[in-house]
Amino acid sequence: MDAILKWKKERRLFLIWLTILSIIFYLSLPIALAIIPEWMNASPIGSITWAWIYAFLQVIMTWIIGWIYWIKAKQLDKLVAQIKQEASE
């Protein structure tokens, strides 16, 4: 029973933090465009603005979040396998 509670706690904590960080990261672009449009329209590299750079970073961040989720899911799957093994004994 302790393993099930550990699994639930780890899963819940991971999903809460991942959700909070994702919301903050993804909502910061529209918020920044609304609050500081002059800075977001500035061009640090040629004609590419900060808004485009941040938007591209969101694509990269999506892949990173997926990779982190995949790694954590593998860890939680091992814990589930351990729970199943303990239950069958």
C-alpha positions in Angstrom: 0.0 0.0 0.0 2.9 2.4 0.7 4.1 2.0 -2.9 0.7 3.0 -4.2 0.7 6.1 -2.1 4.2 6.9 -3.1 3.2 6.6 -6.8 0.2 8.8 -6.3 2.2 11.4 -4.5 5.1 11.5 -7.0 2.6 11.6 -10.0 0.5 14.4 -8.5 3.5 16.5 -7.5 5.1 16.1 -10.9 2.0 17.0 -12.8 1.2 20.0 -10.6 4.7 21.5 -11.1 4.8 20.7 -14.8 1.4 22.3 -15.3 2.3 25.4 -13.3 5.6 25.9 -15.2 3.9 25.3 -18.5 1.1 27.8 -17.9 3.6 30.4 -16.8 5.9 29.8 -19.8 3.2 29.7 -22.4 1.1 32.6 -21.1 4.1 34.9 -20.8 4.2 35.5 -24.5 0.7 37.0 -24.9 1.2 38.9 -21.6 4.5 40.3 -22.7 3.0 41.3 -26.1 0.3 43.2 -24.2 2.5 44.8 -21.6 5.7 45.5 -23.4 5.0 45.5 -27.1 7.9 47.9 -27.9 10.4 45.5 -26.5 8.8 42.4 -28.0 8.9 44.1 -31.4 12.6 45.1 -31.1 15.0 43.2 -33.4 18.1 41.8 -31.7 19.1 39.8 -34.8 18.4 41.3 -38.2 14.6 41.4 -38.8 13.8 38.7 -36.2 11.9 40.2 -33.2 12.0 39.0 -29.6 8.4 37.8 -30.1 9.5 35.4 -32.8 12.4 34.2 -30.8 10.1 33.5 -27.8 7.6 31.8 -30.0 10.3 29.6 -31.4 11.5 28.8 -27.9 7.9 27.6 -27.1 8.3 25.0 -29.8 11.6 23.8 -28.3 10.1 23.9 -24.9 7.2 21.7 -26.0 9.8 19.0 -27.1 11.6 19.4 -23.8 8.4 19.1 -21.7 7.5 15.9 -23.7 11.0 14.5 -23.1 10.8 15.2 -19.3 7.3 13.7 -19.2 8.6 10.6 -21.0 11.4 10.2 -18.6 9.2 10.6 -15.5 6.6 8.2 -17.0 9.2 5.5 -17.4 10.1 6.0 -13.7 6.5 5.8 -12.6 5.9 2.8 -14.8 8.7 1.0 -12.9 7.0 1.9 -9.7 3.7 0.5 -11.1 5.5 -2.7 -12.1 6.9 -3.0 -8.6 3.4 -2.5 -7.1 2.0 -5.2 -9.4 4.7 -7.6 -8.4 4.1 -6.9 -4.7 0.3 -7.4 -5.2 0.8 -10.8 -6.9 3.0 -12.1 -4.1 
